[in-house]
Amino acid sequence: MTMFRQIKRNRRIVAGTAVLVMVLAVAMMTIGVLADDGPGVFQAIATVAALALPAVFALISLDRRPSLLPGAVMAALIAGVLVLELLPLWLVVAIVWGMVARTRPRPAPEPRWAWFGRPLLAAVVAVPILLMFSHLDPVCTVTYTDGRVEQVDAATHGYPTGWRFSFGTYTTGSESVSGVTAQACSSDTVVWWEATVSLIATAGIVLLARRWPTGNQLVGPTQSY
């Protein structure tokens, strides 16, 4: 296989797996939103955007930034740890991207600070997810026998509020009060402003990745890349 054909094959592999991950993330979140106890629309959009960051890094690396691809590998592993349901997928993708990075026809030029810059960039993938759950927004609802559903004060059910990191866990229980069939509480929900802050952080991380130096900038305009 010629060098040119190998480069084209590697680019197709990276682009294909990145797009596949994005499509699967959107599909999974869409199914979750349609479920009765799934996340809200705002949370789903912000979550998909945050979890797609490793794939975005991989696509950006195809724009003359090959030294960014190992950073996408690290980010994929971090994203898999954040959402364990996606860990097998991200693990396979990370292995594929790692093999592509190792089989380049020639070593990718990289900045001197890449050894600590890549792990730092990969670590910030967790920031948008953390922002969504850093403020507790407990919600409790009561369902009456006539079908009415009302929201009640979560504090009366023992749920704390305020700034404290906590992933949402959902519980349900029966209510013995006359006229009430059941109550449902969530220890933490993602409201619109939390999703907005998370999306802003995601956009900032993408802009940061776009500032990763290109190969031409690293080797100089008079040298071939």
C-alpha positions as CSV (number, residue, x, y, z in Angstrom):
1,M,0.0,0.0,0.0
2,T,1.4,3.4,-1.0
3,M,1.8,6.2,1.6
4,F,-1.0,8.2,-0.1
5,R,-3.5,5.4,0.1
6,Q,-2.6,4.6,3.7
7,I,-3.2,8.2,4.7
8,K,-6.6,8.2,2.9
9,R,-7.6,5.0,4.6
10,N,-6.6,6.3,8.0
11,R,-8.6,9.5,7.4
12,R,-11.7,7.5,6.4
13,I,-11.4,5.3,9.5
14,V,-11.1,8.3,11.8
15,A,-13.9,10.2,10.2
16,G,-16.2,7.2,9.9
17,T,-15.8,6.1,13.6
18,A,-16.3,9.8,14.8
19,V,-19.5,10.2,12.8
20,L,-20.7,6.8,14.0
21,V,-20.2,7.7,17.6
22,M,-22.1,11.0,17.1
23,V,-25.0,9.2,15.5
24,L,-25.2,6.6,18.2
25,A,-25.1,9.2,20.9
26,V,-28.0,11.2,19.3
27,A,-30.0,8.0,18.9
28,M,-29.5,6.9,22.5
29,M,-30.4,10.3,23.9
30,T,-33.5,10.5,21.6
31,I,-34.7,7.1,22.9
32,G,-34.1,8.4,26.4
33,V,-36.1,11.6,25.9
34,L,-39.0,9.6,24.6
35,A,-39.0,7.3,27.6
36,D,-41.3,8.2,30.5
37,D,-38.5,8.6,33.1
38,G,-35.8,9.7,30.7
39,P,-33.8,13.0,30.7
40,G,-35.4,16.3,29.5
41,V,-34.7,17.8,26.1
42,F,-32.3,20.4,27.5
43,Q,-30.3,17.8,29.4
44,A,-30.3,15.4,26.3
45,I,-28.9,18.1,24.0
46,A,-26.2,19.2,26.4
47,T,-25.3,15.6,27.2
48,V,-24.9,14.7,23.5
49,A,-22.8,17.8,22.8
50,A,-20.5,17.0,25.7
51,L,-20.1,13.3,24.9
52,A,-19.4,14.1,21.3
53,L,-16.3,16.1,22.2
54,P,-13.8,13.2,21.7
55,A,-15.3,12.7,18.2
56,V,-15.0,16.4,17.5
57,F,-11.4,16.3,18.5
58,A,-10.8,13.4,16.1
59,L,-12.4,15.3,13.3
60,I,-10.4,18.4,14.1
61,S,-7.2,16.3,14.0
62,L,-8.0,15.6,10.3
63,D,-7.7,19.3,9.6
64,R,-3.8,19.2,9.4
65,R,-3.6,18.5,13.2
66,P,-2.5,14.8,13.4
67,S,-0.9,15.3,16.8
68,L,-4.3,16.0,18.3
69,L,-5.6,12.4,17.5
70,P,-3.9,10.9,20.6
71,G,-5.7,13.6,22.7
72,A,-9.0,12.3,21.1
73,V,-8.0,8.8,22.3
74,M,-7.6,10.1,25.9
75,A,-10.8,12.1,25.7
76,A,-12.7,9.0,24.5
77,L,-11.6,7.0,27.5
78,I,-12.6,9.8,29.9
79,A,-16.0,10.0,28.2
80,G,-16.4,6.3,28.6
81,V,-15.8,6.5,32.3
82,L,-18.2,9.4,32.7
83,V,-21.0,7.4,31.1
84,L,-20.3,3.7,31.8
85,E,-23.1,2.6,29.4
86,L,-20.9,4.0,26.5
87,L,-17.6,2.6,27.9
88,P,-17.4,-0.4,25.5
89,L,-18.1,1.8,22.5
90,W,-15.5,4.4,23.5
91,L,-13.0,1.7,24.3
92,V,-13.3,0.2,20.8
93,V,-13.1,3.7,19.3
94,A,-10.1,4.6,21.4
95,I,-8.3,1.5,20.3
96,V,-9.0,2.2,16.6
97,W,-7.9,5.8,16.8
98,G,-4.8,4.7,18.7
99,M,-3.9,2.2,16.0
100,V,-4.4,4.9,13.3
101,A,-2.1,7.3,15.2
102,R,0.6,4.6,15.5
103,T,0.5,3.5,11.9
104,R,1.1,6.9,10.3
105,P,3.6,6.7,7.4
106,R,5.7,9.3,9.2
107,P,5.6,10.7,12.8
108,A,3.2,13.5,13.3
109,P,5.0,16.8,14.3
110,E,3.8,18.0,17.7
111,P,4.4,21.0,20.0
112,R,6.8,20.6,22.9
113,W,4.0,21.0,25.4
114,A,1.8,18.3,23.8
115,W,2.8,15.7,26.5
116,F,0.8,17.7,29.1
117,G,-1.4,19.7,26.7
118,R,-3.2,16.6,25.4
119,P,-4.1,15.1,28.8
120,L,-5.3,18.5,29.9
121,L,-7.5,19.0,26.8
122,A,-8.8,15.5,27.2
123,A,-9.6,16.1,30.9
124,V,-11.8,19.2,30.2
125,V,-14.2,16.9,28.4
126,A,-15.6,16.2,31.9
127,V,-16.3,19.8,32.6
128,P,-19.6,20.2,30.7
129,I,-21.0,17.0,32.4
130,L,-19.9,18.3,35.8
131,L,-21.5,21.7,35.2
132,M,-24.9,20.0,34.6
133,F,-24.9,18.3,38.0
134,S,-23.0,20.7,40.2
135,H,-26.2,22.4,41.4
136,L,-28.9,20.2,43.0
137,D,-32.4,20.7,41.7
138,P,-34.6,18.1,43.3
139,V,-38.1,17.6,42.0
140,C,-41.0,15.7,43.7
141,T,-44.4,15.1,42.1
142,V,-47.6,13.6,43.5
143,T,-50.1,11.7,41.3
144,Y,-53.7,11.8,42.4
145,T,-56.4,9.2,41.8
146,D,-58.1,11.5,39.3
147,G,-54.9,11.6,37.2
148,R,-53.7,15.0,38.3
149,V,-49.9,15.4,38.7
150,E,-48.6,18.2,40.9
151,Q,-45.1,19.3,41.9
152,V,-44.5,19.6,45.6
153,D,-41.7,21.0,47.7
154,A,-38.8,18.7,47.6
155,A,-37.4,19.9,50.9
156,T,-40.4,18.4,52.7
157,H,-39.3,15.0,51.3
158,G,-35.8,15.3,52.7
159,Y,-34.0,16.3,49.5
160,P,-31.2,18.9,49.9
161,T,-30.7,21.8,47.6
162,G,-27.7,24.0,46.7
163,W,-24.3,23.6,45.1
164,R,-23.1,20.1,45.4
165,F,-22.0,17.6,42.7
166,S,-24.4,14.7,42.5
167,F,-25.6,12.6,39.6
168,G,-29.4,12.3,39.4
169,T,-30.9,9.1,41.0
170,Y,-34.6,8.5,40.7
171,T,-36.8,6.9,43.3
172,T,-40.5,6.2,43.5
173,G,-42.7,5.3,46.4
174,S,-46.3,4.8,47.3
175,E,-48.4,7.3,49.3
176,S,-51.0,6.2,51.8
177,V,-52.8,9.6,51.9
178,S,-56.4,9.4,50.7
179,G,-56.7,10.5,47.1
180,V,-53.0,10.0,46.3
181,T,-51.8,7.0,44.3
182,A,-48.1,7.6,44.2
183,Q,-45.2,10.1,44.5
184,A,-42.0,10.3,42.5
185,C,-38.8,12.2,43.4
186,S,-35.6,12.9,41.6
187,S,-32.6,13.8,43.7
188,D,-31.2,16.0,40.9
189,T,-32.5,17.3,37.6
190,V,-30.9,19.4,34.9
191,V,-32.7,22.7,34.3
192,W,-32.4,24.9,31.3
193,W,-29.8,27.2,32.6
194,E,-27.5,24.3,33.7
195,A,-27.8,22.8,30.2
196,T,-27.0,26.3,28.7
197,V,-23.9,26.7,30.8
198,S,-22.8,23.2,29.8
199,L,-23.3,23.9,26.1
200,I,-21.3,27.2,26.4
201,A,-18.5,25.2,28.0
202,T,-18.7,22.6,25.2
203,A,-18.4,25.3,22.6
204,G,-15.4,26.8,24.4
205,I,-13.7,23.5,24.5
206,V,-14.2,23.0,20.7
207,L,-12.8,26.5,20.1
208,L,-9.8,25.6,22.3
209,A,-9.2,22.4,20.3
210,R,-9.4,24.4,17.1
211,R,-6.4,26.4,18.3
212,W,-4.2,23.3,18.4
213,P,-1.3,24.0,16.0
214,T,-1.4,22.5,12.5
215,G,1.5,20.5,11.2
216,N,2.5,23.3,8.9
217,Q,2.8,25.7,11.8
218,L,5.0,23.2,13.7
219,V,7.5,22.3,10.9
220,G,7.6,25.7,9.3
221,P,6.4,26.9,5.9
222,T,9.6,25.9,4.0
223,Q,9.5,22.2,5.1
224,S,7.3,19.5,3.7
225,Y,4.7,17.8,5.8
